[in-house]
C-alpha cells in the first residue's frame, strides 16, 4: 500500500500514527498517511531555521530564481506523475487538472522567481537640518519560517501559489496539506531534492487541524508567519493562535459569491459563464458563484437556459471521456452538501434541476457524486443563500435595477469575488466599484493575470497576494538611512 510520509530536512519520515487516504471517486483506500506530531513539527521548525542560517540564507536572488525555474521544469518532466496523484486525491476531470492544476502549479515557481528577481525598491535623497545630505533606501529581507496551511480543492496549484513566492523571497516553508489530498505536496519533496533545493527549505507535515499538525504549526513560535486558504472559521482559529508572538497572517477564506446578469448581456456567453462559475470543479472553488441575480426581463429565459446547460454536464470519474463534474472530496463533504439540498427543499425552494445524487455503476456507486442543482423562489434569508455550501449548486433570483443588484450582491458577510455580465461599460464600471469584493470579473470568470492582487474583503480574508503584492507578506521591508 502507498505510504505518504512527512518530508523533514530533506528526508521522508515515517511516524507511528497513520490515517487512510481515500479516493473520492470510489471511496477506496489509496494509501496510508503518516500523521506528524509535536516532535515532527519541532524538528521541521529547527531544520527551517538552520536552512535560513545556511546556504539558502546566503544564496543570491538570481541563484534562487534559477533553482525555482528548475523546480517548475522538473514538475513538467514528471507531469504525468503529478497529474495521476492529483486525480486520485481529488477525482476531478482529467481535462481540468491537466489544463489548470498541474500547469499552473508549476508556473507559480517561475512567475514569482522572475518577479522577485526584477522588482525594485524605493530610494530618496533629502536635505538634512545641518545643511548636509542623506539618502534612504529600502531593503527587503525574508519573513523567515512560513507555515503554509493548504486546502483540498486545488491542492498543488493553491499550495505553490504560496510556496512559490515564499521561496522566491528567501523564506523556508513548512507545508501542511489537507488531510484529504496529501499526494502532490509529498511528491514535490522529491522534486526539491532532485533539483538541489537545500534541506529544510521545503518541508511537508501531514495531519489534521486541532490536536494535530495544523494546530502545532500555527502555535509554534518558531513559525514567523502563517498563510492559509480555507474556511473562515478555521481562519479565525489560526488568527487567534498567531496572536501569540504577534505573527502576521495572510488568509484567503470563504465566500458566498454573487453573479449578476443584466438584460443587455450577451445571453449565450452569460449562460456559459455562469455554468462554469457555479459548477466547475463540482462547485468546490472558493471563487465560485452560489448566488445568481438576473435582471427580470430575461429571468425566465435565463433559468431555462441554465437548467439545460446544467443538465448537459456529464458527471463521472476522471478517466471517462467528456466528464465535466467529478465527485465531491469526501463522504463528509457529500453529507454536508446534500444537507443543504434538503434545507433548500424544506425552506420552500423550487428545484429547477438536480437536488440529489446521480446513479453511478460498479465501484463508482461508492463515490461522492452529487447532481448539479439550481433553485429559485427562496427569500434572501434562506440558508442556501446566506451560507457557503461549496458544492455544484446555485440559487437564481430576479432583480429590477442596478442599485438593487448591488445591494443584493453586498448583502453577505463575505466579500471574495463576483462576476458581472453586461455589454454596457458604464454599468460594468459602476457595479465593479460598488461591490465589496476583492475580485470582480466583467463578462468572464476565473480569468487571472498573476501579476495582479488576489484576496478577499470582509470575512473572505486578510491581505493580498499575487505579483508584487505577495512581497508585502513574505518579506520584511527595512529602511536604511545614510547620512552623507
C-alpha positions in Angstrom: 0.0 0.0 0.0 1.2 3.5 -0.9 2.7 5.5 2.0 2.6 9.3 2.3 5.5 10.2 4.6 6.4 13.6 6.1 9.2 15.4 4.4 11.6 16.9 7.0 15.0 18.3 6.4 15.3 16.6 3.0 14.2 13.2 4.3 11.0 11.2 4.1 10.0 10.4 7.7 7.5 7.8 8.9 5.6 8.1 12.2 3.9 5.6 14.4 0.5 7.1 13.6 -1.3 6.8 10.2 -4.6 7.6 8.7 -6.2 6.5 5.4 -6.3 8.5 2.2 -9.4 7.5 0.2 -10.2 8.2 -3.4 -13.4 10.3 -3.7 -14.4 8.6 -6.9 -14.9 5.2 -5.4 -14.0 5.6 -1.7 -11.2 3.0 -2.0 -8.1 3.4 0.1 -5.3 5.0 -1.9 -2.7 4.7 0.9 -1.7 5.5 4.4 -0.7 9.0 5.5 1.8 9.4 8.4 0.5 12.0 10.8 3.0 14.4 12.2 3.0 15.2 16.0 4.7 17.9 18.0 8.1 16.3 17.8 8.0 16.3 14.0 6.9 19.9 14.0 9.7 20.9 16.3 12.2 19.1 14.0 10.9 20.8 10.9 11.0 24.3 12.5 14.6 23.7 13.7 15.6 22.5 10.2 13.9 25.5 8.6 15.8 28.0 10.8 19.0 26.1 10.1 18.4 26.5 6.4 17.9 30.2 6.7 21.2 30.5 8.5 22.9 28.3 6.0 23.3 28.1 2.2 19.8 29.1 1.5 20.1 32.3 3.6 23.3 33.3 1.8 22.1 32.4 -1.7 21.7 35.2 -4.2 18.3 36.1 -5.6 19.5 35.1 -9.1 20.5 31.7 -7.9 17.2 31.2 -6.0 15.4 32.1 -9.2 17.4 29.5 -11.2 16.5 26.8 -8.7 12.8 27.7 -8.7 12.8 27.5 -12.5 14.4 24.1 -12.2 11.6 23.1 -9.8 9.0 24.1 -12.4 10.8 22.2 -15.2 11.0 19.1 -13.0 7.3 19.2 -12.3 6.7 19.3 -16.1 9.2 16.5 -16.6 7.1 14.4 -14.1 3.8 15.9 -15.3 2.0 12.5 -15.6 3.0 11.5 -12.0 1.7 14.8 -10.6 -1.5 14.5 -12.7 -2.3 11.0 -11.6 -1.6 11.8 -8.0 -3.9 14.8 -8.2 -6.6 12.8 -10.0 -6.5 10.1 -7.4 -6.8 12.5 -4.5 -9.5 14.8 -5.9 -11.3 12.8 -8.5 -11.7 15.9 -10.7 -11.9 15.6 -14.5 -8.7 14.9 -16.2 -9.3 17.7 -18.7 -9.4 20.2 -15.7 -6.4 19.0 -13.8 -4.2 18.7 -16.9 -5.0 22.2 -18.2 -5.2 24.1 -14.9 -4.0 22.3 -11.7 -0.6 21.0 -12.8 0.5 23.6 -15.4 -0.4 26.5 -13.0 1.1 24.6 -10.1 4.4 24.6 -11.9 4.1 28.1 -13.3 3.8 29.7 -9.9 7.5 28.9 -9.3 8.7 30.6 -12.5 6.4 33.6 -12.2 7.4 34.6 -8.7 11.0 33.8 -9.3 11.0 36.3 -12.1 9.0 38.9 -10.2 11.3 38.9 -7.2 14.4 38.9 -9.4 13.2 42.1 -11.1 11.2 44.1 -8.5 12.7 47.4 -7.5 12.7 49.1 -4.1 12.4 52.8 -3.4 15.1 55.3 -2.5 15.0 59.0 -1.6 17.6 61.8 -1.2 16.9 64.6 1.3 18.5 67.7 2.8 19.4 67.4 6.5 19.0 70.1 9.1 22.7 70.8 9.3 22.9 71.6 5.6 24.1 68.1 4.5 22.5 65.4 2.5 21.1 62.0 3.4 20.0 59.1 1.2 17.4 56.5 2.4 16.7 53.2 0.6 14.7 50.1 1.2 15.9 46.5 1.7 13.6 43.5 1.6 14.5 40.5 3.8 12.7 37.2 4.2 9.9 36.9 6.7 11.5 33.7 8.0 9.8 30.4 8.5 6.3 30.4 6.9 3.6 27.9 7.8 1.5 27.1 4.7 -1.8 25.5 5.5 -3.4 24.3 2.3 -6.9 23.4 1.0 -8.0 20.3 -0.8 -9.9 21.7 -3.8 -6.8 22.7 -5.9 -4.1 21.0 -3.9 -0.9 21.7 -6.0 -2.0 25.0 -7.5 -3.0 26.7 -4.3 -0.1 25.3 -2.4 2.5 26.5 -4.9 0.7 29.9 -5.1 2.0 30.4 -1.6 5.2 28.3 -1.7 6.4 29.9 -4.9 6.5 33.5 -3.7 7.6 32.4 -0.2 10.7 30.6 -1.6 11.4 33.3 -4.2 11.6 35.8 -1.3 14.1 33.6 0.5 11.9 32.1 3.2 11.7 28.5 4.3 8.3 26.8 4.3 6.5 24.2 6.3 3.5 22.9 4.3 0.5 21.2 5.9 -1.5 19.9 3.0 -5.1 18.9 3.6 -5.6 15.5 5.1 -7.8 14.8 2.1 -5.1 15.5 -0.5 -1.5 14.6 0.7 -0.1 13.3 -2.6 1.3 16.2 -4.7 2.8 18.1 -1.7 4.7 14.9 -0.8 5.7 14.3 -4.4 7.1 17.9 -4.6 9.6 16.9 -1.9 11.2 14.5 -4.4 11.4 17.4 -6.9 13.0 19.7 -4.3 15.7 17.1 -3.6 16.2 16.4 -7.3 17.0 20.0 -8.3 19.1 20.8 -5.3 16.9 22.9 -3.0 18.8 22.9 0.3 17.5 20.7 3.1 15.0 22.4 5.4 13.8 24.9 2.8 10.7 23.0 1.8 9.1 20.6 4.3 5.8 18.8 4.5 3.9 17.7 7.6 0.7 15.7 7.3 -2.2 15.6 9.7 -5.3 17.4 10.8 -6.2 20.7 12.4 -7.0 20.7 16.2 -4.7 18.5 18.2 -2.6 17.6 15.2 0.0 19.1 12.8 -2.1 22.1 11.8 -2.5 23.3 15.4 1.1 22.5 16.3 2.4 24.5 13.3 0.3 27.6 13.9 1.0 27.7 17.6 4.8 27.2 17.2 6.5 30.5 18.0 9.4 29.5 15.7 7.0 29.9 12.8 7.3 33.5 11.8 4.1 33.8 9.7 1.1 31.8 8.6 -0.6 31.7 5.2 -3.9 29.8 4.9 -6.6 29.1 2.4 -9.8 27.6 3.7 -12.9 28.1 5.8 -13.4 31.4 7.6 -14.0 29.5 10.9 -10.6 27.8 10.6 -9.0 31.1 9.7 -10.3 32.7 12.9 -8.7 29.8 15.0 -5.4 30.3 13.2 -5.6 34.1 13.7 -6.1 33.5 17.5 -3.0 31.2 17.5 -0.9 33.7 15.6 -1.8 36.5 18.0 0.7 34.9 20.4 4.0 36.3 19.2 2.2 38.9 17.1 2.9 36.9 14.0 1.5 38.0 10.6 -1.2 36.1 8.7 -2.4 36.0 5.1 -5.8 34.5 4.6 -8.0 33.6 1.6 -11.2 32.4 3.3 -14.7 31.6 2.4 -17.1 33.2 0.0 -20.7 33.4 -1.0 -20.1 34.9 -4.3 -22.8 36.6 -6.5 -23.2 36.6 -10.2 -25.1 39.5 -11.8 -26.6 39.2 -15.3 -28.1 42.3 -16.8 -30.7 42.1 -19.5 -28.3 43.6 -22.1 -25.7 40.8 -21.5 -24.5 38.6 -24.3 -27.0 35.9 -23.4 -25.2 32.8 -24.6 -21.9 33.9 -23.1 -23.5 34.7 -19.8 -25.1 31.3 -19.6 -21.8 29.6 -20.4 -20.0 31.8 -17.9 -22.4 31.1 -15.0 -22.4 27.4 -15.8 -18.6 27.4 -15.3 -18.7 29.6 -12.2 -21.4 27.7 -10.5 -20.5 24.1 -11.4 -16.8 23.9 -12.3 -14.7 21.5 -10.0 -18.1 20.2 -8.7 -18.6 23.7 -7.2 -15.5 23.3 -5.0 -14.0 26.6 -5.9 -13.7 29.5 -3.5 -14.4 31.9 -6.3 -17.5 30.0 -7.5 -21.0 31.5 -7.8 -23.7 30.2 -5.5 -26.0 33.3 -5.8 -27.1 34.4 -9.2 -29.1 37.6 -9.8 -30.7 38.1 -13.2 -32.5 41.2 -14.5 -36.2 40.5 -14.7 -36.8 40.8 -18.5 -34.6 37.8 -19.1 -35.1 35.9 -15.8 -37.3 33.1 -17.0 -35.3 32.6 -20.2 -32.1 32.5 -18.3 -33.4 30.0 -15.7 -34.5 27.7 -18.6 -31.1 28.1 -20.4 -29.0 27.4 -17.3 -31.2 24.4 -16.5 -30.5 23.0 -19.9 -26.8 23.8 -19.6 -26.5 22.1 -16.1 -28.3 19.0 -17.4 -25.9 18.8 -20.2 -23.0 18.4 -17.9 -21.6 14.8 -17.5 -21.0 13.6 -14.0 -18.5 10.8 -13.6 -14.9 9.6 -12.8 -11.9 11.5 -14.1 -10.9 8.9 -16.7 -14.2 8.9 -18.6 -14.2 11.0 -21.8 -16.4 14.1 -21.7 -16.7 14.2 -17.9 -17.4 17.8 -16.6 -18.1 17.1 -13.0 -16.2 14.7 -10.7 -17.1 13.8 -7.1 -17.1 15.9 -4.0 -13.9 15.4 -2.0 -15.2 13.2 0.8 -18.2 11.4 2.3 -18.3 14.1 5.0 -18.5 16.9 2.4 -21.1 15.0 0.4 -23.2 14.7 3.5 -22.8 18.5 4.1 -23.8 19.4 0.5 -26.8 17.0 0.5 -27.8 18.6 3.8 -28.1 21.9 2.1 -30.0 20.4 -0.8 -32.5 19.2 1.9 -32.6 22.6 3.6 -33.5 24.3 0.3 -36.4 22.0 -0.2 -37.5 22.4 3.5 -37.4 26.2 3.1 -39.7 26.1 0.1 -37.3 26.2 -2.9 -38.4 25.3 -6.4 -35.8 22.7 -7.6 -35.2 23.6 -11.2 -32.9 20.7 -11.7 -30.8 18.3 -9.6 -31.2 18.1 -5.9 -29.9 14.6 -5.4 -27.3 12.1 -6.5 -26.7 10.5 -9.9 -26.9 6.8 -10.5 -23.4 5.5 -10.7 -22.4 2.0 -11.6 -19.9 -0.5 -10.3 -17.2 0.7 -8.0 -18.2 4.4 -8.5 -21.5 3.8 -6.7 -19.5 4.3 -3.6 -18.1 7.6 -4.8 -19.1 11.0 -3.6 -21.0 12.3 -6.6 -23.9 14.7 -6.5 -26.1 16.3 -9.2 -25.6 20.0 -10.3 -28.5 21.8 -8.7 -30.4 25.0 -9.4 -33.1 26.6 -7.1 -35.4 29.5 -7.4 -38.1 31.0 -5.2 -36.2 31.4 -1.9 -36.0 34.6 0.3 -32.6 36.1 0.8 -32.7 34.9 4.4 -32.6 31.2 3.3 -29.6 29.1 4.5 -28.5 28.2 0.9 -28.3 31.9 0.1 -26.6 33.0 3.3 -24.1 30.1 3.9 -21.2 28.8 1.8 -22.1 25.3 0.5 -19.0 24.6 -1.7 -21.0 22.3 -4.0 -22.3 22.4 -7.6 -25.4 24.5 -6.9 -26.8 28.0 -7.1 -30.0 29.9 -6.4 -31.3 32.3 -9.1 -33.3 35.4 -8.2 -34.6 38.3 -10.3 -33.7 42.0 -9.9 -35.0 45.2 -11.5 -32.5 47.9 -11.0 -28.7 48.3 -10.9 -28.9 49.6 -7.4 -30.9 46.6 -6.3 -28.4 44.2 -7.8 -25.6 45.9 -6.0 -27.5 45.7 -2.7 -28.3 42.0 -3.1 -24.7 41.2 -4.0 -23.3 43.1 -1.0 -25.8 41.6 1.5 -23.4 39.0 2.8 -20.7 38.7 5.5 -18.3 37.6 2.7 -16.5 39.6 0.0 -14.4 37.4 -2.1 -15.5 37.7 -5.8 -18.3 38.5 -8.2 -18.9 38.1 -11.9 -20.9 40.7 -13.8 -22.4 40.3 -17.3 -23.4 43.3 -19.3 -22.5 45.0 -22.6 -22.8 48.5 -21.1 -19.3 49.6 -20.0 -20.7 52.3 -17.8 -22.8 49.8 -15.9 -19.8 47.4 -15.6 -17.5 50.0 -14.1 -20.1 51.4 -11.7 -21.0 47.9 -10.4 -17.4 46.9 -10.1 -16.7 50.0 -8.0 -19.7 49.4 -5.7 -19.4 45.7 -4.9 -17.5 44.8 -1.7 -15.2 42.1 -3.1 -11.5 41.5 -3.7 -12.1 40.4 -7.3 -14.7 41.4 -9.8 -14.9 39.9 -13.3 -16.7 41.6 -16.1 -18.1 39.2 -18.8 -15.7 36.5 -17.6 -14.9 34.3 -14.7 -11.6 32.7 -13.3 -9.6 34.8 -15.8 -6.4 35.7 -13.9 -3.3 37.8 -14.5 -0.9 36.5 -11.8 0.7 39.9 -11.6 -2.5 41.4 -10.0 -3.7 41.4 -6.4 -5.7 38.4 -5.2 -7.6 38.3 -1.9 -10.9 38.8 -0.2 -12.7 41.5 1.7 -14.8 41.3 4.9 -14.9 37.7 6.2 -13.3 36.4 3.0 -9.7 37.1 4.0 -6.9 39.3 5.1 -4.1 40.7 2.8 -3.4 40.4 -0.9 -1.2 38.0 -2.8 -0.1 37.9 -6.4 2.6 39.8 -8.3 4.5 42.3 -6.2 1.6 42.2 -3.6 2.9 38.9 -2.4 6.1 40.6 -1.3 4.2 42.6 1.3 3.6 39.4 3.3 6.6 37.2 2.5 9.2 39.9 3.2 10.0 42.5 5.8 10.8 45.9 4.4 13.7 47.7 6.1 14.5 51.4 5.6 18.2 52.3 5.6 19.1 56.0 6.1 22.7 57.1 5.2 24.0 60.5 6.4 26.4 61.7 3.8 
